[in-house]
């Protein structure tokens, strides 16, 4: 049976896409790839991955994911910087969800920076 599609929207199987990052067998090469993998971590309920990819200057001590929220789709709207050799970058996205039968979306511009050679999520600004 083939692997389910990755929640991040690339169309690739989860095991070949964000699953590799969640398992620790690959690291994000760009800020967008990290953002997509973090969205997928929300979708599959992997709070440990979310914490491990959060910049140490803004990382919370704990993270409780709401099991009532079902993440249903991701749109990457714009990126700045965040390339293989860049020190930082931003990703604007819209993440769709359902909670209690009600549809919603989170529109955000997230900021990313390298820390110890790895991309990390710094913070985000809501755009809605």
C-alpha atoms as a printed R data frame, in Angstrom:
    type eleno elety resid chain resno       x      y      z
1   ATOM     1    CA   UNK     A     1   0.000  0.000  0.000
2   ATOM     2    CA   UNK     A     2   1.500  3.378 -0.970
3   ATOM     3    CA   UNK     A     3   2.313  6.012  1.641
4   ATOM     4    CA   UNK     A     4  -0.387  8.671  2.101
5   ATOM     5    CA   UNK     A     5   0.228 12.056  0.486
6   ATOM     6    CA   UNK     A     6   2.116 14.582  2.569
7   ATOM     7    CA   UNK     A     7  -0.132 17.144  4.281
8   ATOM     8    CA   UNK     A     8   2.179 19.982  3.135
9   ATOM     9    CA   UNK     A     9   0.720 19.928 -0.366
10  ATOM    10    CA   UNK     A    10   3.719 18.937 -2.494
11  ATOM    11    CA   UNK     A    11   1.889 15.879 -3.799
12  ATOM    12    CA   UNK     A    12   4.703 13.594 -2.638
13  ATOM    13    CA   UNK     A    13   4.142 10.649 -0.309
14  ATOM    14    CA   UNK     A    14   4.530 11.667  3.352
15  ATOM    15    CA   UNK     A    15   7.394  9.180  3.850
16  ATOM    16    CA   UNK     A    16   9.381 10.811  1.019
17  ATOM    17    CA   UNK     A    17   8.570 14.400  1.986
18  ATOM    18    CA   UNK     A    18   8.028 15.789  5.492
19  ATOM    19    CA   UNK     A    19   8.099 12.329  7.058
20  ATOM    20    CA   UNK     A    20  11.876 12.232  6.510
21  ATOM    21    CA   UNK     A    21  12.288 15.508  8.384
22  ATOM    22    CA   UNK     A    22   9.969 14.405 11.195
23  ATOM    23    CA   UNK     A    23  11.950 11.160 11.548
24  ATOM    24    CA   UNK     A    24  15.241 13.080 11.683
25  ATOM    25    CA   UNK     A    25  16.702 11.425  8.567
26  ATOM    26    CA   UNK     A    26  16.768 14.740  6.648
27  ATOM    27    CA   UNK     A    27  16.849 18.445  7.447
28  ATOM    28    CA   UNK     A    28  15.133 21.373  5.766
29  ATOM    29    CA   UNK     A    29  17.235 22.986  3.056
30  ATOM    30    CA   UNK     A    30  15.120 26.144  2.804
31  ATOM    31    CA   UNK     A    31  12.848 28.193  5.034
32  ATOM    32    CA   UNK     A    32   9.858 27.139  2.911
33  ATOM    33    CA   UNK     A    33  10.697 23.460  3.327
34  ATOM    34    CA   UNK     A    34  10.887 23.951  7.108
35  ATOM    35    CA   UNK     A    35   7.565 25.815  7.091
36  ATOM    36    CA   UNK     A    36   5.920 23.019  5.095
37  ATOM    37    CA   UNK     A    37   7.343 20.392  7.463
38  ATOM    38    CA   UNK     A    38   6.067 22.340 10.472
39  ATOM    39    CA   UNK     A    39   2.592 22.544  8.930
40  ATOM    40    CA   UNK     A    40   2.721 18.769  8.392
41  ATOM    41    CA   UNK     A    41   3.809 18.327 12.015
42  ATOM    42    CA   UNK     A    42   0.682 20.185 13.119
43  ATOM    43    CA   UNK     A    43  -1.376 17.974 10.779
44  ATOM    44    CA   UNK     A    44   0.056 14.713 12.159
45  ATOM    45    CA   UNK     A    45   0.251 15.908 15.788
46  ATOM    46    CA   UNK     A    46   4.052 15.934 16.168
47  ATOM    47    CA   UNK     A    47   4.611 18.536 18.895
48  ATOM    48    CA   UNK     A    48   8.181 17.298 19.480
49  ATOM    49    CA   UNK     A    49   9.194 18.205 15.930
50  ATOM    50    CA   UNK     A    50   7.584 21.627 16.257
51  ATOM    51    CA   UNK     A    51   9.540 22.363 19.434
52  ATOM    52    CA   UNK     A    52  12.808 21.052 17.992
53  ATOM    53    CA   UNK     A    53  12.506 23.330 14.951
54  ATOM    54    CA   UNK     A    54  11.650 26.450 16.963
55  ATOM    55    CA   UNK     A    55  14.432 29.037 17.374
56  ATOM    56    CA   UNK     A    56  15.861 28.912 20.898
57  ATOM    57    CA   UNK     A    57  15.197 32.641 21.408
58  ATOM    58    CA   UNK     A    58  11.421 32.226 21.022
59  ATOM    59    CA   UNK     A    59  10.773 28.508 21.749
60  ATOM    60    CA   UNK     A    60   8.103 27.819 24.379
61  ATOM    61    CA   UNK     A    61   8.863 25.270 27.096
62  ATOM    62    CA   UNK     A    62   5.926 23.099 26.090
63  ATOM    63    CA   UNK     A    63   3.429 22.902 23.270
64  ATOM    64    CA   UNK     A    64  -0.042 21.422 23.544
65  ATOM    65    CA   UNK     A    65  -1.742 20.728 20.216
66  ATOM    66    CA   UNK     A    66  -5.527 20.898 20.068
67  ATOM    67    CA   UNK     A    67  -6.758 17.454 18.950
68  ATOM    68    CA   UNK     A    68 -10.072 19.012 17.844
69  ATOM    69    CA   UNK     A    69  -8.312 20.982 15.079
70  ATOM    70    CA   UNK     A    70  -7.905 19.091 11.796
71  ATOM    71    CA   UNK     A    71  -5.501 20.764  9.355
72  ATOM    72    CA   UNK     A    72  -6.894 20.401  5.838
73  ATOM    73    CA   UNK     A    73  -4.637 22.286  3.423
74  ATOM    74    CA   UNK     A    74  -1.721 24.628  2.956
75  ATOM    75    CA   UNK     A    75  -1.141 27.466  0.500
76  ATOM    76    CA   UNK     A    76   2.306 29.043  0.341
77  ATOM    77    CA   UNK     A    77   1.635 32.583 -0.899
78  ATOM    78    CA   UNK     A    78   5.080 34.217 -0.919
79  ATOM    79    CA   UNK     A    79   8.661 33.755  0.229
80  ATOM    80    CA   UNK     A    80  11.579 36.121  0.741
81  ATOM    81    CA   UNK     A    81  15.130 34.907  1.296
82  ATOM    82    CA   UNK     A    82  15.205 31.518  2.952
83  ATOM    83    CA   UNK     A    83  17.327 29.906  0.245
84  ATOM    84    CA   UNK     A    84  20.011 27.265  0.722
85  ATOM    85    CA   UNK     A    85  22.696 29.822  1.631
86  ATOM    86    CA   UNK     A    86  20.602 32.633  3.139
87  ATOM    87    CA   UNK     A    87  20.815 33.456  6.865
88  ATOM    88    CA   UNK     A    88  17.081 34.168  7.170
89  ATOM    89    CA   UNK     A    89  13.800 34.406  5.338
90  ATOM    90    CA   UNK     A    90  10.042 34.738  5.523
91  ATOM    91    CA   UNK     A    91   7.172 32.606  4.281
92  ATOM    92    CA   UNK     A    92   3.631 33.912  3.875
93  ATOM    93    CA   UNK     A    93   1.048 31.145  3.979
94  ATOM    94    CA   UNK     A    94  -2.573 30.286  4.556
95  ATOM    95    CA   UNK     A    95  -3.208 27.094  6.554
96  ATOM    96    CA   UNK     A    96  -6.756 25.739  6.371
97  ATOM    97    CA   UNK     A    97  -8.383 23.819  9.208
98  ATOM    98    CA   UNK     A    98 -11.615 22.470 10.632
99  ATOM    99    CA   UNK     A    99 -12.564 22.612 14.283
100 ATOM   100    CA   UNK     A   100 -15.936 21.542 15.603
101 ATOM   101    CA   UNK     A   101 -17.276 21.326 12.054
102 ATOM   102    CA   UNK     A   102 -16.325 24.938 11.338
103 ATOM   103    CA   UNK     A   103 -13.840 25.805  8.603
104 ATOM   104    CA   UNK     A   104 -11.141 28.357  9.248
105 ATOM   105    CA   UNK     A   105  -7.768 29.525  8.053
106 ATOM   106    CA   UNK     A   106  -4.626 30.964  9.562
107 ATOM   107    CA   UNK     A   107  -2.973 33.579  7.312
108 ATOM   108    CA   UNK     A   108   0.499 34.348  8.574
109 ATOM   109    CA   UNK     A   109   3.919 35.612  7.629
110 ATOM   110    CA   UNK     A   110   6.477 33.522  9.466
111 ATOM   111    CA   UNK     A   111  10.085 34.482 10.064
112 ATOM   112    CA   UNK     A   112  12.887 31.912  9.903
113 ATOM   113    CA   UNK     A   113  16.592 32.076 10.751
114 ATOM   114    CA   UNK     A   114  19.482 29.675 10.796
115 ATOM   115    CA   UNK     A   115  20.636 28.453 14.186
116 ATOM   116    CA   UNK     A   116  23.574 26.066 14.449
117 ATOM   117    CA   UNK     A   117  23.387 25.636 10.669
118 ATOM   118    CA   UNK     A   118  19.723 24.545 10.683
119 ATOM   119    CA   UNK     A   119  16.595 26.448  9.710
120 ATOM   120    CA   UNK     A   120  14.444 27.374 12.706
121 ATOM   121    CA   UNK     A   121  11.049 29.068 13.073
122 ATOM   122    CA   UNK     A   122  11.465 32.409 14.882
123 ATOM   123    CA   UNK     A   123   7.974 33.923 14.990
124 ATOM   124    CA   UNK     A   124   4.986 34.887 12.911
125 ATOM   125    CA   UNK     A   125   2.614 37.756 12.319
126 ATOM   126    CA   UNK     A   126  -1.079 37.121 11.642
127 ATOM   127    CA   UNK     A   127  -2.216 38.790  8.433
128 ATOM   128    CA   UNK     A   128  -5.986 38.469  8.962
